[in-house]
Amino acid sequence: VQLQASGGGLVQTGGSLRLTCEFTGSRFGINIMDWYRQAPGKQRELVASITSGRNTNYADFVKGRFTISRYAYLNTIYLQMNSLNSEDTAVYYCNTRPNVILPWGQGTQVTVSS
């Protein structure tokens, strides 16, 4: 099983990015796909989740700005990020539940400049 996150980059405050997570391998037992982020010196935090039934959940700090979606039964998930600010600067990762895939992938860097 592999996860590959991409789509990060440098964007100005107020800008947008769309992240993509490609999943390859067995999907057995995987019900949820998550986006996480980790800023320098901080712990990794959950950003958004989507279930196989397309139910979504968001951390309070991204509600109304980020949208998680999926294509082809969790093979590919997206994170549309709008109204970005400096606090969104982090490495973004995707992973699965209930079984978290280890080790974590490299993630994709998002940098928001003022």
MDAnalysis code that builds the backbone (N, CA, C; Angstrom):
import MDAnalysis as mda
import numpy as np

u = mda.Universe.empty(342, n_residues=114, atom_resindex=np.repeat(np.arange(114), 3), trajectory=True)
u.add_TopologyAttr("name", ["N", "CA", "C"] * 114)
u.add_TopologyAttr("resid", np.arange(1, 115))
u.add_TopologyAttr("resname", ["VAL", "GLN", "LEU", "GLN", "ALA", "SER", "GLY", "GLY", "GLY", "LEU", "VAL", "GLN", "THR", "GLY", "GLY", "SER", "LEU", "ARG", "LEU", "THR", "CYS", "GLU", "PHE", "THR", "GLY", "SER", "ARG", "PHE", "GLY", "ILE", "ASN", "ILE", "MET", "ASP", "TRP", "TYR", "ARG", "GLN", "ALA", "PRO", "GLY", "LYS", "GLN", "ARG", "GLU", "LEU", "VAL", "ALA", "SER", "ILE", "THR", "SER", "GLY", "ARG", "ASN", "THR", "ASN", "TYR", "ALA", "ASP", "PHE", "VAL", "LYS", "GLY", "ARG", "PHE", "THR", "ILE", "SER", "ARG", "TYR", "ALA", "TYR", "LEU", "ASN", "THR", "ILE", "TYR", "LEU", "GLN", "MET", "ASN", "SER", "LEU", "ASN", "SER", "GLU", "ASP", "THR", "ALA", "VAL", "TYR", "TYR", "CYS", "ASN", "THR", "ARG", "PRO", "ASN", "VAL", "ILE", "LEU", "PRO", "TRP", "GLY", "GLN", "GLY", "THR", "GLN", "VAL", "THR", "VAL", "SER", "SER"])
u.atoms.positions = np.array([
    [0.845, -1.190, 0.000],
    [0.000, 0.000, 0.000],
    [0.880, 1.241, 0.000],
    [0.550, 2.156, -0.897],
    [1.307, 3.402, -0.973],
    [0.372, 4.588, -1.071],
    [0.815, 5.682, -0.478],
    [0.106, 6.950, -0.564],
    [1.066, 7.991, -1.087],
    [0.626, 8.772, -2.036],
    [1.469, 9.814, -2.606],
    [0.701, 11.120, -2.616],
    [1.181, 12.066, -1.821],
    [0.560, 13.387, -1.769],
    [1.311, 14.327, -2.694],
    [0.569, 15.190, -3.378],
    [1.180, 16.146, -4.288],
    [0.317, 17.383, -4.382],
    [0.846, 18.402, -5.072],
    [0.067, 19.597, -5.328],
    [0.427, 20.795, -4.476],
    [1.352, 20.617, -3.556],
    [1.747, 21.741, -2.720],
    [2.555, 22.754, -3.502],
    [2.857, 23.853, -2.831],
    [3.638, 24.897, -3.475],
    [3.632, 26.163, -2.661],
    [4.096, 27.213, -3.301],
    [4.143, 28.530, -2.674],
    [2.983, 29.358, -3.194],
    [2.240, 29.942, -2.278],
    [1.071, 30.727, -2.667],
    [0.980, 31.943, -1.741],
    [0.404, 33.000, -2.245],
    [0.242, 34.194, -1.433],
    [-0.984, 34.083, -0.537],
    [-0.972, 34.867, 0.511],
    [-2.126, 34.914, 1.412],
    [-3.397, 35.192, 0.622],
    [-4.415, 34.404, 0.905],
    [-5.682, 34.536, 0.192],
    [-5.789, 33.651, -1.031],
    [-4.698, 33.020, -1.383],
    [-4.687, 32.173, -2.573],
    [-5.248, 30.786, -2.321],
    [-5.171, 29.961, -3.363],
    [-5.743, 28.611, -3.319],
    [-4.754, 27.590, -3.850],
    [-4.910, 26.380, -3.378],
    [-4.175, 25.229, -3.887],
    [-5.088, 24.016, -3.807],
    [-4.814, 23.049, -4.664],
    [-5.508, 21.773, -4.562],
    [-4.484, 20.666, -4.411],
    [-4.602, 19.945, -3.329],
    [-3.724, 18.816, -3.070],
    [-4.377, 17.531, -3.547],
    [-3.541, 16.590, -3.974],
    [-4.010, 15.291, -4.433],
    [-3.290, 14.189, -3.666],
    [-4.024, 13.164, -3.302],
    [-3.443, 11.981, -2.668],
    [-3.843, 10.763, -3.488],
    [-2.836, 10.096, -4.014],
    [-3.073, 8.887, -4.790],
    [-2.813, 7.670, -3.917],
    [-3.757, 6.748, -3.911],
    [-3.665, 5.528, -3.109],
    [-3.503, 4.347, -4.049],
    [-2.496, 3.531, -3.789],
    [-2.322, 2.312, -4.567],
    [-2.159, 1.137, -3.608],
    [-2.752, 0.001, -4.009],
    [-2.670, -1.180, -3.183],
    [-4.028, -1.643, -2.727],
    [-4.023, -2.563, -1.773],
    [-5.264, -3.132, -1.281],
    [-6.038, -2.126, -0.447],
    [-7.326, -2.011, -0.739],
    [-8.186, -1.107, 0.025],
    [-8.959, -1.845, 1.109],
    [-8.626, -3.097, 1.332],
    [-9.359, -3.901, 2.301],
    [-9.302, -3.260, 3.671],
    [-10.467, -3.054, 4.271],
    [-10.545, -2.513, 5.622],
    [-10.389, -1.024, 5.741],
    [-10.176, -0.352, 4.638],
    [-10.014, 1.103, 4.686],
    [-11.375, 1.763, 4.514],
    [-11.750, 2.532, 5.500],
    [-13.052, 3.188, 5.474],
    [-12.961, 4.703, 5.366],
    [-11.825, 5.246, 5.788],
    [-11.687, 6.690, 5.873],
    [-10.329, 7.085, 5.304],
    [-10.330, 8.213, 4.607],
    [-9.077, 8.824, 4.166],
    [-8.979, 10.198, 4.829],
    [-7.797, 10.503, 5.293],
    [-7.578, 11.742, 6.037],
    [-6.483, 12.587, 5.403],
    [-6.617, 13.886, 5.571],
    [-5.523, 14.817, 5.339],
    [-5.049, 15.328, 6.699],
    [-3.746, 15.330, 6.878],
    [-3.107, 15.867, 8.070],
    [-2.127, 16.961, 7.627],
    [-1.674, 17.707, 8.603],
    [-0.594, 18.654, 8.325],
    [0.301, 18.768, 9.550],
    [1.532, 19.146, 9.275],
    [2.490, 19.353, 10.353],
    [3.323, 20.582, 10.036],
    [3.184, 21.582, 10.889],
    [3.963, 22.802, 10.743],
    [5.262, 22.642, 11.522],
    [6.281, 23.412, 11.173],
    [7.563, 23.311, 11.870],
    [7.407, 23.511, 13.376],
    [7.966, 22.578, 14.138],
    [7.928, 22.679, 15.590],
    [6.603, 22.306, 16.221],
    [5.656, 21.840, 15.407],
    [4.338, 21.482, 15.934],
    [4.025, 20.027, 15.653],
    [3.040, 19.519, 16.387],
    [2.620, 18.146, 16.157],
    [1.755, 18.048, 14.908],
    [1.740, 16.863, 14.356],
    [0.860, 16.620, 13.215],
    [-0.593, 16.729, 13.677],
    [-1.427, 17.357, 12.847],
    [-2.835, 17.530, 13.208],
    [-3.737, 17.125, 12.055],
    [-4.901, 16.642, 12.430],
    [-5.886, 16.219, 11.447],
    [-6.579, 17.440, 10.862],
    [-6.670, 17.460, 9.550],
    [-7.261, 18.600, 8.846],
    [-8.666, 18.282, 8.350],
    [-8.802, 17.154, 7.648],
    [-10.089, 16.812, 7.054],
    [-10.140, 15.316, 6.804],
    [-11.367, 14.794, 6.770],
    [-11.570, 13.365, 6.563],
    [-12.722, 13.143, 5.606],
    [-12.659, 12.012, 4.901],
    [-13.768, 11.615, 4.040],
    [-13.922, 10.116, 4.137],
    [-15.161, 9.666, 4.233],
    [-15.428, 8.242, 4.353],
    [-15.746, 7.643, 2.990],
    [-15.832, 6.322, 2.986],
    [-16.199, 5.637, 1.746],
    [-17.590, 6.055, 1.286],
    [-18.410, 6.490, 2.227],
    [-19.749, 6.966, 1.891],
    [-19.796, 8.449, 1.604],
    [-18.624, 9.082, 1.439],
    [-18.493, 10.501, 1.090],
    [-18.886, 11.438, 2.226],
    [-19.019, 10.922, 3.437],
    [-19.213, 11.830, 4.565],
    [-17.900, 12.534, 4.862],
    [-17.984, 13.804, 5.192],
    [-16.772, 14.593, 5.412],
    [-16.773, 15.216, 6.797],
    [-15.575, 15.509, 7.271],
    [-15.417, 16.169, 8.557],
    [-14.189, 17.063, 8.474],
    [-14.266, 18.210, 9.145],
    [-13.185, 19.194, 9.056],
    [-12.774, 19.687, 10.437],
    [-11.499, 19.991, 10.564],
    [-11.038, 20.682, 11.758],
    [-11.615, 22.093, 11.739],
    [-11.865, 22.630, 12.923],
    [-12.484, 23.957, 13.006],
    [-11.660, 25.013, 12.273],
    [-10.345, 24.859, 12.279],
    [-9.505, 25.914, 11.714],
    [-9.514, 25.928, 10.186],
    [-10.173, 24.971, 9.537],
    [-10.264, 24.988, 8.075],
    [-11.703, 24.996, 7.576],
    [-12.646, 24.905, 8.465],
    [-14.045, 24.877, 8.043],
    [-14.393, 26.119, 7.239],
    [-15.076, 25.897, 6.133],
    [-15.463, 26.998, 5.270],
    [-14.394, 27.411, 4.279],
    [-13.178, 26.892, 4.450],
    [-12.087, 27.258, 3.534],
    [-11.582, 26.057, 2.738],
    [-11.552, 24.896, 3.355],
    [-11.033, 23.692, 2.711],
    [-12.184, 22.746, 2.380],
    [-12.011, 21.997, 1.295],
    [-12.985, 20.991, 0.902],
    [-12.263, 19.711, 0.527],
    [-12.665, 18.630, 1.168],
    [-12.102, 17.313, 0.844],
    [-13.072, 16.588, -0.072],
    [-12.544, 15.884, -1.048],
    [-13.391, 15.118, -1.954],
    [-12.616, 13.891, -2.394],
    [-13.325, 12.992, -3.054],
    [-12.639, 11.774, -3.493],
    [-13.091, 11.393, -4.888],
    [-12.281, 10.566, -5.519],
    [-12.605, 10.023, -6.831],
    [-12.331, 8.539, -6.794],
    [-13.222, 7.766, -7.377],
    [-13.010, 6.325, -7.534],
    [-12.757, 5.620, -6.214],
    [-13.717, 5.700, -5.324],
    [-13.707, 4.939, -4.076],
    [-12.385, 5.035, -3.336],
    [-12.022, 6.213, -2.956],
    [-10.855, 6.468, -2.106],
    [-9.527, 6.168, -2.802],
    [-9.524, 5.890, -4.093],
    [-8.246, 5.761, -4.784],
    [-7.531, 7.093, -4.875],
    [-8.300, 8.131, -5.037],
    [-7.740, 9.465, -5.109],
    [-8.584, 10.394, -4.252],
    [-7.932, 11.150, -3.403],
    [-8.657, 12.170, -2.656],
    [-7.995, 13.521, -2.893],
    [-8.791, 14.544, -2.737],
    [-8.332, 15.901, -2.994],
    [-8.571, 16.766, -1.755],
    [-7.800, 17.805, -1.674],
    [-8.042, 18.823, -0.662],
    [-7.951, 20.175, -1.350],
    [-9.104, 20.770, -1.580],
    [-9.155, 22.106, -2.140],
    [-9.013, 23.095, -0.999],
    [-7.996, 23.925, -1.092],
    [-7.699, 24.872, -0.017],
    [-7.838, 26.286, -0.550],
    [-8.758, 27.034, 0.023],
    [-8.998, 28.415, -0.373],
    [-8.718, 29.350, 0.795],
    [-8.585, 30.609, 0.486],
    [-8.352, 31.639, 1.511],
    [-7.198, 31.253, 2.438],
    [-6.117, 30.847, 1.837],
    [-4.964, 30.391, 2.625],
    [-4.328, 31.545, 3.379],
    [-3.812, 31.223, 4.544],
    [-3.079, 32.210, 5.334],
    [-1.788, 31.578, 5.859],
    [-0.999, 32.370, 6.512],
    [0.330, 31.905, 6.925],
    [0.253, 30.720, 7.882],
    [-0.815, 30.632, 8.653],
    [-0.962, 29.517, 9.593],
    [-1.213, 28.188, 8.891],
    [-1.508, 28.244, 7.606],
    [-1.711, 27.007, 6.844],
    [-0.387, 26.447, 6.319],
    [0.691, 27.172, 6.505],
    [1.991, 26.693, 6.061],
    [2.372, 25.435, 6.839],
    [2.608, 24.357, 6.104],
    [2.891, 23.064, 6.735],
    [3.187, 22.051, 5.639],
    [3.649, 20.887, 6.077],
    [3.701, 19.738, 5.183],
    [2.383, 18.986, 5.355],
    [1.736, 18.713, 4.249],
    [0.435, 18.047, 4.260],
    [0.618, 16.580, 3.865],
    [-0.031, 15.731, 4.642],
    [0.041, 14.287, 4.440],
    [-1.359, 13.705, 4.302],
    [-1.433, 12.563, 3.645],
    [-2.681, 11.819, 3.652],
    [-2.431, 10.456, 4.286],
    [-3.477, 9.896, 4.825],
    [-3.372, 8.572, 5.410],
    [-4.757, 7.973, 5.543],
    [-4.815, 6.775, 6.069],
    [-6.051, 6.000, 6.080],
    [-6.462, 5.631, 7.501],
    [-7.705, 5.270, 7.615],
    [-8.237, 4.708, 8.863],
    [-9.185, 3.570, 8.549],
    [-9.310, 2.611, 9.444],
    [-8.767, 2.558, 10.797],
    [-7.284, 2.185, 10.864],
    [-6.742, 1.654, 9.785],
    [-5.330, 1.268, 9.814],
    [-4.473, 2.363, 9.201],
    [-3.652, 2.975, 10.019],
    [-2.753, 4.008, 9.529],
    [-1.567, 3.342, 8.833],
    [-1.244, 3.843, 7.661],
    [-0.144, 3.277, 6.889],
    [1.172, 3.868, 7.376],
    [2.086, 2.994, 7.736],
    [3.403, 3.407, 8.195],
    [4.469, 2.851, 7.276],
    [5.569, 3.546, 7.079],
    [5.816, 4.897, 7.572],
    [4.999, 5.932, 6.791],
    [4.877, 7.114, 7.373],
    [4.176, 8.179, 6.678],
    [4.961, 8.557, 5.425],
    [4.234, 8.952, 4.398],
    [4.897, 9.394, 3.187],
    [5.587, 10.735, 3.373],
    [6.178, 11.234, 2.311],
    [6.932, 12.484, 2.388],
    [6.025, 13.694, 2.534],
    [4.794, 13.569, 2.124],
    [3.895, 14.706, 2.194],
    [4.197, 15.720, 1.106],
    [3.460, 16.803, 1.126],
    [3.662, 17.865, 0.163],
    [3.679, 19.202, 0.902],
    [4.660, 20.010, 0.599],
    [4.869, 21.259, 1.319],
    [3.950, 22.351, 0.783],
    [3.267, 23.005, 1.687],
    [2.457, 24.180, 1.362],
    [3.046, 25.359, 2.120],
    [3.385, 26.390, 1.385],
    [3.943, 27.593, 1.993],
    [3.105, 28.789, 1.566],
    [2.600, 29.504, 2.551],
    [1.774, 30.673, 2.288],
    [2.558, 31.912, 2.689],
    [2.766, 32.783, 1.732],
    [3.549, 33.996, 1.988],
    [2.627, 35.205, 2.058],
    [3.038, 36.172, 2.857],
    [2.223, 37.389, 3.007],
    [2.602, 38.433, 1.971],
])
